[in-house]
Amino acid sequence: MALLAWLQPHAAGNPSAPFRLIFWLTLIPGVSSALAFATLVSERRRAPSHELRFWGALRSLPSSYRRLLVGVGVFGLADFAPTLMILAATQPLTPGHGVVHAAQIAGLLYMLRNVAYAGASFPIGALNDRVGRRGLLVLGYLVGAAILHTVR
């Protein structure tokens, strides 16, 4: 966000210039991590297991776990990346604030989301210890369904 604010006066009439430069700068940590992974991580090759088949392995799982996978899969179909929701929230801001300021607001929304997510982790973990995983999962889906219902 600070980089966007700093680069915006240097855009010379091209509002996409700061974004292009920032996207180019993101290549530095991305390429660095790929190079570190390629050079520092070594893995031993294993012989492929021809007896292991996907559907057979799935059938060997406990039925309660398969039901959980179905439930998570159904709810996962309606899951969106938080960045896409933030982008959709900033679209109405662009006409009134301009592209760069709308992107800065989007960055603040994303940062606020991450702070809330990190701040809720410990209390939710403590609730998990009291309620149990299944109860917490059901509670989470109920809260998500209620939020989705109120948004519509």
C-alpha positions in Angstrom: 0.0 0.0 0.0 2.8 2.3 0.8 4.6 1.4 -2.4 1.4 2.2 -4.4 1.2 5.6 -2.6 4.8 6.3 -3.3 4.7 5.2 -7.0 1.4 6.9 -7.9 2.8 10.5 -8.4 5.5 9.0 -10.7 2.9 7.2 -12.9 2.9 10.0 -15.6 -0.7 9.7 -16.4 -0.7 5.9 -16.6 -2.7 4.6 -13.6 -1.5 1.0 -14.3 2.2 1.8 -14.1 2.5 1.4 -10.3 0.7 -1.9 -10.5 2.9 -3.2 -13.3 6.1 -2.2 -11.4 4.8 -3.9 -8.2 3.9 -7.1 -10.1 7.5 -7.1 -11.6 8.9 -6.6 -8.1 7.0 -9.6 -6.8 9.1 -11.8 -9.2 12.1 -11.3 -6.9 10.8 -13.3 -3.9 9.0 -15.7 -6.2 12.0 -16.6 -8.3 14.2 -16.6 -5.2 12.0 -19.1 -3.4 11.8 -21.3 -6.5 15.6 -21.3 -6.9 16.0 -22.1 -3.1 13.6 -24.9 -3.5 15.3 -26.3 -6.6 18.8 -26.1 -5.1 18.3 -26.9 -1.4 15.5 -29.5 -1.4 16.5 -33.1 -2.3 14.1 -36.0 -2.3 14.8 -39.7 -2.6 13.1 -41.4 -5.5 10.7 -44.2 -4.6 9.5 -47.0 -6.8 5.9 -46.4 -7.9 3.2 -48.4 -6.2 1.1 -50.0 -8.9 -1.2 -51.7 -6.4 -2.4 -48.4 -5.0 -5.4 -47.0 -6.9 -7.3 -43.9 -6.1 -10.8 -45.4 -5.8 -9.5 -48.3 -3.9 -7.7 -46.1 -1.4 -10.9 -43.9 -1.1 -13.0 -47.0 -0.4 -10.5 -48.1 2.3 -11.1 -44.9 4.3 -13.5 -45.0 7.2 -17.1 -44.1 6.2 -17.3 -41.3 8.7 -14.3 -39.7 7.1 -15.7 -40.1 3.6 -18.9 -38.4 4.7 -16.8 -35.5 6.1 -15.0 -35.3 2.7 -18.4 -35.0 0.9 -19.5 -32.3 3.3 -16.3 -30.3 3.0 -16.4 -30.7 -0.8 -20.0 -29.5 -1.1 -19.2 -26.4 1.0 -15.9 -25.9 -0.7 -17.8 -25.4 -4.0 -19.1 -22.1 -2.7 -15.7 -21.0 -1.2 -14.0 -18.1 -2.8 -10.5 -16.7 -2.2 -10.6 -13.7 0.1 -8.7 -11.7 -2.4 -11.5 -12.1 -4.9 -14.1 -11.0 -2.4 -12.0 -7.9 -1.6 -11.6 -7.2 -5.3 -15.3 -7.4 -5.7 -15.8 -5.1 -2.7 -13.4 -2.4 -4.2 -15.0 -2.3 -7.6 -17.7 0.2 -6.5 -14.9 2.3 -4.9 -12.9 2.8 -8.1 -15.2 5.5 -9.7 -15.2 7.7 -6.5 -11.6 7.2 -5.4 -9.6 6.3 -8.5 -7.9 3.0 -9.3 -4.9 3.5 -7.0 -6.8 4.6 -3.9 -9.3 1.8 -4.5 -6.4 -0.6 -4.6 -5.0 0.9 -1.4 -8.3 0.4 0.3 -8.3 -3.2 -1.0 -4.9 -3.7 0.6 -6.1 -2.3 3.9 -9.2 -4.7 3.7 -6.9 -7.6 3.0 -4.6 -6.6 5.9 -7.6 -6.3 8.2 -8.8 -9.7 7.1 -5.4 -11.2 8.0 -5.3 -9.5 11.4 -8.8 -10.7 12.2 -7.9 -14.2 11.0 -4.8 -14.3 13.1 -6.5 -12.8 16.1 -9.3 -15.4 16.0 -7.0 -18.4 15.6 -6.2 -18.8 19.3 -9.8 -18.3 20.6 -11.1 -20.7 17.9 -8.4 -23.2 18.9 -9.5 -23.0 22.5 -13.1 -23.4 21.4 -12.1 -26.5 19.4 -10.7 -28.0 22.6 -14.0 -27.5 24.4 -16.5 -28.2 21.6 -14.6 -30.7 19.6 -13.8 -30.7 15.9 -17.1 -31.9 14.6 -19.1 -29.4 16.6 -16.8 -26.5 15.6 -17.0 -27.6 11.9 -20.8 -27.6 12.0 -20.8 -24.2 13.9 -18.4 -22.8 11.2 -20.6 -23.9 8.4 -23.7 -22.6 10.1 -22.1 -19.2 10.6 -20.9 -19.2 7.0 -24.4 -20.1 5.8 -26.0 -17.3 7.9 -23.5 -14.8 6.6 -24.2 -15.9 3.0 -27.9 -15.7 3.6 -27.7 -12.1 5.0 -25.4 -11.0 2.1 -27.9 -12.1 -0.5 
